[in-house]
Amino acid sequence: MKASKLLTVLFVFCNVALPVYSLSCYRVSSIENGIVENKSMCTAYYETVSGEAAFGGANVTPAFRQKAKFNFDLEEDCQLQRVKLIDGSGYTGIWACFCATPMCNYPFSYAEFASRGHTLRPVPLPIESQ
């Protein structure tokens, strides 16, 4: 009986004292809308020519950081990347955005994203003079 109590205490300790940080993020694409759970970062991708966008989440590991060609050391949450087209006919620009607060990848239209200065961060409203 003591062993089961010890296991119960250990289980409770691990779940209370060692919390796992995870995010909920918007998931929006041409085929689905909803929320994705248990991610370490939220994502947003904007294609510059068509204005199409996709939103989701990712579990960012050190290996992913090296593969993603995304400079996480910069202060910006979004960076313009040059991506080769699938058919190999050229390149396009894609804004790749990563953020680390719950639901931070609000699905703005491309026009709204551009007017906000290509960022997902909250943008203060200008004060109008009277």
C-alpha positions as CSV (number, residue, x, y, z in Angstrom):
1,M,0.0,0.0,0.0
2,K,2.9,2.4,0.7
3,A,4.2,1.9,-2.8
4,S,0.9,3.0,-4.4
5,K,0.8,6.1,-2.1
6,L,4.3,7.0,-3.1
7,L,3.5,6.6,-6.8
8,T,0.4,8.8,-6.3
9,V,2.4,11.5,-4.6
10,L,5.1,11.4,-7.2
11,F,2.5,11.6,-10.0
12,V,0.8,14.6,-8.4
13,F,4.2,16.3,-7.8
14,C,5.3,15.9,-11.4
15,N,2.0,17.3,-12.7
16,V,1.9,20.3,-10.3
17,A,5.6,21.1,-9.7
18,L,6.8,20.6,-13.3
19,P,4.2,22.3,-15.5
20,V,4.5,22.0,-19.3
21,Y,4.1,25.2,-21.2
22,S,2.0,24.9,-24.3
23,L,0.0,27.3,-26.4
24,S,-3.3,27.4,-28.2
25,C,-3.1,28.9,-31.7
26,Y,-5.5,29.9,-34.5
27,R,-5.5,27.3,-37.3
28,V,-6.8,28.7,-40.5
29,S,-6.1,27.6,-44.0
30,S,-7.9,27.1,-47.3
31,I,-9.3,23.7,-46.0
32,E,-9.9,24.2,-42.2
33,N,-10.6,26.7,-39.5
34,G,-10.3,26.2,-35.8
35,I,-7.8,26.1,-32.9
36,V,-4.7,23.9,-32.5
37,E,-3.5,23.0,-29.0
38,N,-0.2,22.1,-27.3
39,K,2.2,24.0,-29.5
40,S,5.4,25.9,-28.4
41,M,4.9,28.7,-31.0
42,C,2.1,30.0,-33.1
43,T,2.7,30.6,-36.8
44,A,1.4,32.7,-39.6
45,Y,2.5,32.7,-43.2
46,Y,1.5,35.3,-45.8
47,E,2.3,34.9,-49.5
48,T,3.2,38.3,-50.9
49,V,1.9,37.9,-54.5
50,S,-1.5,36.3,-53.9
51,G,-2.1,37.6,-50.4
52,E,-3.1,34.1,-49.3
53,A,-2.3,33.2,-45.6
54,A,-2.2,30.2,-43.4
55,F,-2.1,30.1,-39.6
56,G,-1.2,27.3,-37.2
57,G,1.3,26.2,-34.6
58,A,4.6,24.5,-34.3
59,N,6.7,22.8,-31.7
60,V,10.0,24.6,-32.1
61,T,13.1,22.6,-31.3
62,P,16.7,23.5,-31.7
63,A,16.8,21.3,-34.8
64,F,13.8,23.2,-36.2
65,R,15.4,26.5,-35.6
66,Q,18.4,25.5,-37.8
67,K,16.2,24.1,-40.5
68,A,13.7,27.0,-40.6
69,K,16.1,29.6,-42.0
70,F,14.5,32.0,-39.5
71,N,16.7,34.3,-37.5
72,F,15.1,33.9,-34.0
73,D,17.7,36.3,-32.6
74,L,16.1,39.3,-34.3
75,E,13.5,41.2,-32.4
76,E,10.9,40.9,-35.2
77,D,8.2,38.4,-35.1
78,C,7.9,38.2,-38.9
79,Q,10.5,37.9,-41.5
80,L,10.3,38.0,-45.3
81,Q,11.7,34.8,-46.9
82,R,12.5,34.0,-50.5
83,V,10.9,30.6,-51.3
84,K,11.4,28.6,-54.5
85,L,8.1,27.8,-56.3
86,I,7.0,24.2,-56.4
87,D,7.2,24.0,-60.2
88,G,10.7,25.5,-60.1
89,S,9.8,28.4,-62.3
90,G,11.0,31.1,-59.9
91,Y,10.7,32.5,-56.4
92,T,8.1,34.1,-54.3
93,G,8.1,36.1,-51.1
94,I,6.5,34.6,-47.9
95,W,6.2,36.4,-44.6
96,A,6.9,33.8,-41.9
97,C,5.8,34.8,-38.5
98,F,6.3,33.1,-35.1
99,C,4.9,34.3,-31.7
100,A,4.9,32.8,-28.3
101,T,1.7,33.9,-26.5
102,P,-1.7,32.2,-26.6
103,M,-3.7,33.0,-29.7
104,C,-1.1,35.5,-30.9
105,N,-1.5,34.6,-34.5
106,Y,-4.8,36.3,-35.1
107,P,-5.8,35.7,-38.8
108,F,-5.5,39.2,-40.2
109,S,-6.0,39.6,-44.0
110,Y,-2.8,40.3,-45.9
111,A,-3.9,44.0,-46.4
112,E,-4.3,44.4,-42.6
113,F,-1.0,42.6,-42.0
114,A,0.8,45.0,-44.4
115,S,-0.9,48.1,-42.9
116,R,0.3,47.0,-39.5
117,G,3.9,47.1,-40.6
118,H,4.2,43.3,-41.3
119,T,3.8,42.2,-37.7
120,L,1.4,40.2,-35.6
121,R,2.3,42.3,-32.5
122,P,-0.3,44.7,-31.2
123,V,0.1,48.1,-32.9
124,P,-0.9,51.2,-30.9
125,L,-3.6,53.4,-32.5
126,P,-2.4,56.9,-33.5
127,I,-3.7,59.7,-31.3
128,E,-5.7,62.1,-33.4
129,S,-5.2,65.8,-32.7
130,Q,-8.4,67.8,-32.1
